[in-house]
Amino acid sequence: MNLEELPARLRTKLADRVLGHSYASLDTINEFFCKEIHPVIIHIPLLTEDLHQIPEMLNKLLEFWQN
């Protein structure tokens, strides 16, 4: 997995799953989550071949969620 592409892939997948279209901005996705009255659980599967990148991948995931 190219870690530089991870934020864009996460945004695209989230937008598609929660809004029904993959072109929504992070602000639009955040607005959707802010309106939810229930907790939201996000599942991110990792492939075995990507396990060697765990430290960098976790950093990218944390950066994504901080934005």
Biopython code that builds the backbone (N, CA, C, O; Angstrom):
import numpy as np
from Bio.PDB.StructureBuilder import StructureBuilder

atoms = [
    (1, "MET", "N", (0.846, -1.184, 0.000)),
    (1, "MET", "CA", (0.000, 0.000, 0.000)),
    (1, "MET", "C", (0.885, 1.239, 0.000)),
    (1, "MET", "O", (1.851, 1.328, 0.757)),
    (2, "ASN", "N", (0.547, 2.170, -0.840)),
    (2, "ASN", "CA", (1.246, 3.443, -0.870)),
    (2, "ASN", "C", (0.656, 4.323, 0.233)),
    (2, "ASN", "O", (-0.504, 4.730, 0.160)),
    (3, "LEU", "N", (1.461, 4.609, 1.247)),
    (3, "LEU", "CA", (0.964, 5.362, 2.396)),
    (3, "LEU", "C", (0.614, 6.803, 2.056)),
    (3, "LEU", "O", (-0.193, 7.423, 2.749)),
    (4, "GLU", "N", (1.206, 7.338, 1.010)),
    (4, "GLU", "CA", (0.866, 8.703, 0.604)),
    (4, "GLU", "C", (-0.570, 8.779, 0.072)),
    (4, "GLU", "O", (-1.199, 9.836, 0.128)),
    (5, "GLU", "N", (-1.080, 7.668, -0.438)),
    (5, "GLU", "CA", (-2.441, 7.621, -0.975)),
    (5, "GLU", "C", (-3.479, 7.306, 0.101)),
    (5, "GLU", "O", (-4.679, 7.431, -0.142)),
    (6, "LEU", "N", (-3.029, 6.900, 1.282)),
    (6, "LEU", "CA", (-3.950, 6.460, 2.332)),
    (6, "LEU", "C", (-5.013, 7.502, 2.699)),
    (6, "LEU", "O", (-6.193, 7.153, 2.742)),
    (7, "PRO", "N", (-4.651, 8.769, 2.967)),
    (7, "PRO", "CA", (-5.701, 9.744, 3.325)),
    (7, "PRO", "C", (-6.770, 9.904, 2.242)),
    (7, "PRO", "O", (-7.959, 9.966, 2.554)),
    (8, "ALA", "N", (-6.362, 9.969, 0.990)),
    (8, "ALA", "CA", (-7.334, 10.125, -0.093)),
    (8, "ALA", "C", (-8.224, 8.887, -0.209)),
    (8, "ALA", "O", (-9.428, 9.003, -0.437)),
    (9, "ARG", "N", (-7.631, 7.710, -0.052)),
    (9, "ARG", "CA", (-8.423, 6.474, -0.117)),
    (9, "ARG", "C", (-9.419, 6.402, 1.036)),
    (9, "ARG", "O", (-10.566, 6.001, 0.841)),
    (10, "LEU", "N", (-8.984, 6.791, 2.244)),
    (10, "LEU", "CA", (-9.896, 6.786, 3.392)),
    (10, "LEU", "C", (-11.050, 7.757, 3.185)),
    (10, "LEU", "O", (-12.206, 7.425, 3.447)),
    (11, "ARG", "N", (-10.726, 8.971, 2.707)),
    (11, "ARG", "CA", (-11.785, 9.956, 2.476)),
    (11, "ARG", "C", (-12.782, 9.459, 1.447)),
    (11, "ARG", "O", (-13.992, 9.588, 1.632)),
    (12, "THR", "N", (-12.271, 8.885, 0.355)),
    (12, "THR", "CA", (-13.137, 8.381, -0.708)),
    (12, "THR", "C", (-14.043, 7.264, -0.201)),
    (12, "THR", "O", (-15.244, 7.266, -0.469)),
    (13, "LYS", "N", (-13.471, 6.310, 0.530)),
    (13, "LYS", "CA", (-14.259, 5.181, 1.046)),
    (13, "LYS", "C", (-15.289, 5.649, 2.071)),
    (13, "LYS", "O", (-16.438, 5.208, 2.044)),
    (14, "LEU", "N", (-14.881, 6.542, 2.975)),
    (14, "LEU", "CA", (-15.831, 7.064, 3.967)),
    (14, "LEU", "C", (-16.979, 7.798, 3.293)),
    (14, "LEU", "O", (-18.144, 7.579, 3.622)),
    (15, "ALA", "N", (-16.650, 8.657, 2.361)),
    (15, "ALA", "CA", (-17.685, 9.417, 1.655)),
    (15, "ALA", "C", (-18.655, 8.485, 0.948)),
    (15, "ALA", "O", (-19.868, 8.686, 0.994)),
    (16, "ASP", "N", (-18.122, 7.482, 0.307)),
    (16, "ASP", "CA", (-18.971, 6.529, -0.412)),
    (16, "ASP", "C", (-19.876, 5.768, 0.549)),
    (16, "ASP", "O", (-21.063, 5.593, 0.274)),
    (17, "ARG", "N", (-19.329, 5.316, 1.671)),
    (17, "ARG", "CA", (-20.115, 4.517, 2.625)),
    (17, "ARG", "C", (-21.166, 5.332, 3.367)),
    (17, "ARG", "O", (-22.297, 4.877, 3.534)),
    (18, "VAL", "N", (-20.803, 6.532, 3.813)),
    (18, "VAL", "CA", (-21.741, 7.273, 4.652)),
    (18, "VAL", "C", (-22.616, 8.249, 3.881)),
    (18, "VAL", "O", (-23.718, 8.571, 4.325)),
    (19, "LEU", "N", (-22.143, 8.727, 2.728)),
    (19, "LEU", "CA", (-22.907, 9.717, 1.975)),
    (19, "LEU", "C", (-23.414, 9.211, 0.632)),
    (19, "LEU", "O", (-24.247, 9.851, -0.010)),
    (20, "GLY", "N", (-22.903, 8.058, 0.213)),
    (20, "GLY", "CA", (-23.382, 7.473, -1.033)),
    (20, "GLY", "C", (-22.689, 7.970, -2.281)),
    (20, "GLY", "O", (-23.064, 7.596, -3.392)),
    (21, "HIS", "N", (-21.665, 8.824, -2.108)),
    (21, "HIS", "CA", (-20.863, 9.268, -3.253)),
    (21, "HIS", "C", (-19.440, 9.512, -2.768)),
    (21, "HIS", "O", (-19.226, 9.962, -1.642)),
    (22, "SER", "N", (-18.481, 9.216, -3.615)),
    (22, "SER", "CA", (-17.084, 9.213, -3.186)),
    (22, "SER", "C", (-16.378, 10.560, -3.301)),
    (22, "SER", "O", (-15.201, 10.659, -2.951)),
    (23, "TYR", "N", (-17.053, 11.587, -3.775)),
    (23, "TYR", "CA", (-16.387, 12.858, -4.032)),
    (23, "TYR", "C", (-16.599, 13.905, -2.931)),
    (23, "TYR", "O", (-16.215, 15.060, -3.113)),
    (24, "ALA", "N", (-17.197, 13.533, -1.801)),
    (24, "ALA", "CA", (-17.445, 14.488, -0.719)),
    (24, "ALA", "C", (-16.138, 14.911, -0.049)),
    (24, "ALA", "O", (-15.181, 14.139, 0.015)),
    (25, "SER", "N", (-16.115, 16.128, 0.442)),
    (25, "SER", "CA", (-14.930, 16.638, 1.136)),
    (25, "SER", "C", (-14.901, 16.121, 2.574)),
    (25, "SER", "O", (-15.896, 15.603, 3.080)),
    (26, "LEU", "N", (-13.748, 16.271, 3.223)),
    (26, "LEU", "CA", (-13.649, 15.893, 4.627)),
    (26, "LEU", "C", (-14.602, 16.716, 5.485)),
    (26, "LEU", "O", (-15.176, 16.202, 6.445)),
    (27, "ASP", "N", (-14.772, 17.987, 5.145)),
    (27, "ASP", "CA", (-15.701, 18.829, 5.899)),
    (27, "ASP", "C", (-17.122, 18.285, 5.831)),
    (27, "ASP", "O", (-17.833, 18.278, 6.835)),
    (28, "THR", "N", (-17.535, 17.834, 4.666)),
    (28, "THR", "CA", (-18.877, 17.268, 4.500)),
    (28, "THR", "C", (-19.019, 15.970, 5.291)),
    (28, "THR", "O", (-20.053, 15.730, 5.914)),
    (29, "ILE", "N", (-17.993, 15.143, 5.268)),
    (29, "ILE", "CA", (-18.017, 13.889, 6.042)),
    (29, "ILE", "C", (-18.085, 14.208, 7.531)),
    (29, "ILE", "O", (-18.862, 13.594, 8.261)),
    (30, "ASN", "N", (-17.272, 15.172, 7.989)),
    (30, "ASN", "CA", (-17.294, 15.561, 9.401)),
    (30, "ASN", "C", (-18.662, 16.109, 9.814)),
    (30, "ASN", "O", (-19.143, 15.812, 10.907)),
    (31, "GLU", "N", (-19.279, 16.893, 8.959)),
    (31, "GLU", "CA", (-20.620, 17.412, 9.252)),
    (31, "GLU", "C", (-21.605, 16.264, 9.446)),
    (31, "GLU", "O", (-22.439, 16.296, 10.352)),
    (32, "PHE", "N", (-21.503, 15.252, 8.593)),
    (32, "PHE", "CA", (-22.369, 14.089, 8.716)),
    (32, "PHE", "C", (-22.176, 13.419, 10.071)),
    (32, "PHE", "O", (-23.149, 13.123, 10.765)),
    (33, "PHE", "N", (-20.919, 13.180, 10.448)),
    (33, "PHE", "CA", (-20.638, 12.514, 11.724)),
    (33, "PHE", "C", (-21.078, 13.364, 12.913)),
    (33, "PHE", "O", (-21.537, 12.826, 13.921)),
    (34, "CYS", "N", (-20.943, 14.679, 12.806)),
    (34, "CYS", "CA", (-21.358, 15.560, 13.906)),
    (34, "CYS", "C", (-22.863, 15.528, 14.137)),
    (34, "CYS", "O", (-23.323, 15.764, 15.254)),
    (35, "LYS", "N", (-23.620, 15.244, 13.111)),
    (35, "LYS", "CA", (-25.077, 15.188, 13.235)),
    (35, "LYS", "C", (-25.570, 13.872, 13.821)),
    (35, "LYS", "O", (-26.710, 13.781, 14.277)),
    (36, "GLU", "N", (-24.714, 12.849, 13.811)),
    (36, "GLU", "CA", (-25.096, 11.546, 14.342)),
    (36, "GLU", "C", (-25.236, 11.623, 15.864)),
    (36, "GLU", "O", (-24.385, 12.206, 16.535)),
    (37, "ILE", "N", (-26.288, 11.046, 16.401)),
    (37, "ILE", "CA", (-26.461, 11.047, 17.851)),
    (37, "ILE", "C", (-25.923, 9.766, 18.480)),
    (37, "ILE", "O", (-25.858, 9.647, 19.704)),
    (38, "HIS", "N", (-25.540, 8.813, 17.643)),
    (38, "HIS", "CA", (-25.003, 7.547, 18.118)),
    (38, "HIS", "C", (-23.507, 7.485, 17.837)),
    (38, "HIS", "O", (-23.015, 8.146, 16.923)),
    (39, "PRO", "N", (-22.783, 6.690, 18.624)),
    (39, "PRO", "CA", (-21.351, 6.514, 18.323)),
    (39, "PRO", "C", (-21.159, 5.910, 16.933)),
    (39, "PRO", "O", (-22.006, 5.166, 16.440)),
    (40, "VAL", "N", (-20.049, 6.241, 16.326)),
    (40, "VAL", "CA", (-19.719, 5.735, 14.997)),
    (40, "VAL", "C", (-18.470, 4.866, 15.117)),
    (40, "VAL", "O", (-17.479, 5.272, 15.724)),
    (41, "ILE", "N", (-18.525, 3.685, 14.543)),
    (41, "ILE", "CA", (-17.385, 2.784, 14.549)),
    (41, "ILE", "C", (-16.868, 2.663, 13.120)),
    (41, "ILE", "O", (-17.625, 2.405, 12.185)),
    (42, "ILE", "N", (-15.580, 2.853, 12.978)),
    (42, "ILE", "CA", (-14.937, 2.741, 11.672)),
    (42, "ILE", "C", (-14.042, 1.505, 11.692)),
    (42, "ILE", "O", (-13.209, 1.354, 12.586)),
    (43, "HIS", "N", (-14.210, 0.635, 10.722)),
    (43, "HIS", "CA", (-13.407, -0.585, 10.610)),
    (43, "HIS", "C", (-12.456, -0.431, 9.433)),
    (43, "HIS", "O", (-12.884, -0.173, 8.308)),
    (44, "ILE", "N", (-11.161, -0.590, 9.698)),
    (44, "ILE", "CA", (-10.159, -0.468, 8.646)),
    (44, "ILE", "C", (-9.377, -1.780, 8.594)),
    (44, "ILE", "O", (-8.506, -2.013, 9.431)),
    (45, "PRO", "N", (-9.681, -2.641, 7.617)),
    (45, "PRO", "CA", (-8.943, -3.904, 7.520)),
    (45, "PRO", "C", (-7.517, -3.679, 7.004)),
    (45, "PRO", "O", (-7.275, -2.822, 6.156)),
    (46, "LEU", "N", (-6.600, -4.457, 7.530)),
    (46, "LEU", "CA", (-5.214, -4.393, 7.088)),
    (46, "LEU", "C", (-4.852, -5.708, 6.404)),
    (46, "LEU", "O", (-5.218, -6.784, 6.876)),
    (47, "LEU", "N", (-4.144, -5.613, 5.307)),
    (47, "LEU", "CA", (-3.699, -6.802, 4.589)),
    (47, "LEU", "C", (-2.378, -7.299, 5.172)),
    (47, "LEU", "O", (-1.557, -6.505, 5.631)),
    (48, "THR", "N", (-2.184, -8.593, 5.151)),
    (48, "THR", "CA", (-0.968, -9.191, 5.687)),
    (48, "THR", "C", (0.277, -8.579, 5.071)),
    (48, "THR", "O", (1.252, -8.320, 5.776)),
    (49, "GLU", "N", (0.258, -8.346, 3.776)),
    (49, "GLU", "CA", (1.450, -7.794, 3.127)),
    (49, "GLU", "C", (1.742, -6.356, 3.533)),
    (49, "GLU", "O", (2.826, -5.845, 3.252)),
    (50, "ASP", "N", (0.792, -5.695, 4.192)),
    (50, "ASP", "CA", (1.003, -4.322, 4.650)),
    (50, "ASP", "C", (1.488, -4.245, 6.097)),
    (50, "ASP", "O", (1.774, -3.155, 6.591)),
    (51, "LEU", "N", (1.584, -5.383, 6.779)),
    (51, "LEU", "CA", (1.930, -5.370, 8.197)),
    (51, "LEU", "C", (3.310, -4.783, 8.476)),
    (51, "LEU", "O", (3.534, -4.232, 9.554)),
    (52, "HIS", "N", (4.231, -4.890, 7.535)),
    (52, "HIS", "CA", (5.563, -4.325, 7.744)),
    (52, "HIS", "C", (5.526, -2.796, 7.811)),
    (52, "HIS", "O", (6.496, -2.174, 8.244)),
    (53, "GLN", "N", (4.429, -2.195, 7.391)),
    (53, "GLN", "CA", (4.288, -0.739, 7.395)),
    (53, "GLN", "C", (3.467, -0.233, 8.579)),
    (53, "GLN", "O", (3.077, 0.934, 8.597)),
    (54, "ILE", "N", (3.200, -1.079, 9.560)),
    (54, "ILE", "CA", (2.305, -0.708, 10.667)),
    (54, "ILE", "C", (2.669, 0.622, 11.329)),
    (54, "ILE", "O", (1.788, 1.472, 11.466)),
    (55, "PRO", "N", (3.917, 0.849, 11.747)),
    (55, "PRO", "CA", (4.191, 2.140, 12.413)),
    (55, "PRO", "C", (3.847, 3.352, 11.537)),
    (55, "PRO", "O", (3.215, 4.301, 11.999)),
    (56, "GLU", "N", (4.269, 3.308, 10.278)),
    (56, "GLU", "CA", (3.985, 4.430, 9.381)),
    (56, "GLU", "C", (2.490, 4.537, 9.090)),
    (56, "GLU", "O", (1.941, 5.634, 8.988)),
    (57, "MET", "N", (1.840, 3.377, 8.957)),
    (57, "MET", "CA", (0.412, 3.365, 8.661)),
    (57, "MET", "C", (-0.380, 3.969, 9.831)),
    (57, "MET", "O", (-1.308, 4.750, 9.617)),
    (58, "LEU", "N", (-0.017, 3.613, 11.041)),
    (58, "LEU", "CA", (-0.703, 4.174, 12.202)),
    (58, "LEU", "C", (-0.515, 5.682, 12.272)),
    (58, "LEU", "O", (-1.447, 6.411, 12.610)),
    (59, "ASN", "N", (0.671, 6.147, 11.957)),
    (59, "ASN", "CA", (0.902, 7.594, 11.937)),
    (59, "ASN", "C", (0.022, 8.276, 10.900)),
    (59, "ASN", "O", (-0.557, 9.327, 11.173)),
    (60, "LYS", "N", (-0.085, 7.690, 9.717)),
    (60, "LYS", "CA", (-0.945, 8.257, 8.657)),
    (60, "LYS", "C", (-2.416, 8.251, 9.091)),
    (60, "LYS", "O", (-3.141, 9.215, 8.841)),
    (61, "LEU", "N", (-2.855, 7.172, 9.736)),
    (61, "LEU", "CA", (-4.239, 7.103, 10.208)),
    (61, "LEU", "C", (-4.515, 8.183, 11.262)),
    (61, "LEU", "O", (-5.549, 8.851, 11.227)),
    (62, "LEU", "N", (-3.583, 8.338, 12.187)),
    (62, "LEU", "CA", (-3.749, 9.366, 13.218)),
    (62, "LEU", "C", (-3.770, 10.766, 12.599)),
    (62, "LEU", "O", (-4.571, 11.611, 12.999)),
    (63, "GLU", "N", (-2.903, 11.006, 11.640)),
    (63, "GLU", "CA", (-2.907, 12.300, 10.950)),
    (63, "GLU", "C", (-4.247, 12.541, 10.256)),
    (63, "GLU", "O", (-4.783, 13.649, 10.301)),
    (64, "PHE", "N", (-4.782, 11.510, 9.620)),
    (64, "PHE", "CA", (-6.058, 11.633, 8.930)),
    (64, "PHE", "C", (-7.163, 12.031, 9.901)),
    (64, "PHE", "O", (-7.941, 12.942, 9.616)),
    (65, "TRP", "N", (-7.237, 11.354, 11.049)),
    (65, "TRP", "CA", (-8.325, 11.620, 11.990)),
    (65, "TRP", "C", (-8.139, 12.922, 12.745)),
    (65, "TRP", "O", (-9.110, 13.476, 13.260)),
    (66, "GLN", "N", (-6.908, 13.427, 12.824)),
    (66, "GLN", "CA", (-6.701, 14.722, 13.474)),
    (66, "GLN", "C", (-7.162, 15.869, 12.590)),
    (66, "GLN", "O", (-7.494, 16.947, 13.083)),
    (67, "ASN", "N", (-7.180, 15.635, 11.290)),
    (67, "ASN", "CA", (-7.638, 16.678, 10.358)),
    (67, "ASN", "C", (-9.106, 16.595, 10.285)),
    (67, "ASN", "O", (-9.734, 17.370, 9.563)),
]
sb = StructureBuilder()
sb.init_structure("model")
sb.init_model(0)
sb.init_chain("A")
sb.init_seg("    ")
for serial, (resi, resn, name, xyz) in enumerate(atoms, 1):
    if name == "N":
        sb.init_residue(resn, " ", resi, " ")
    sb.init_atom(name, np.array(xyz, "f"), 0.0, 1.0, " ", f" {name:<3s}", serial, name[0])
structure = sb.get_structure()
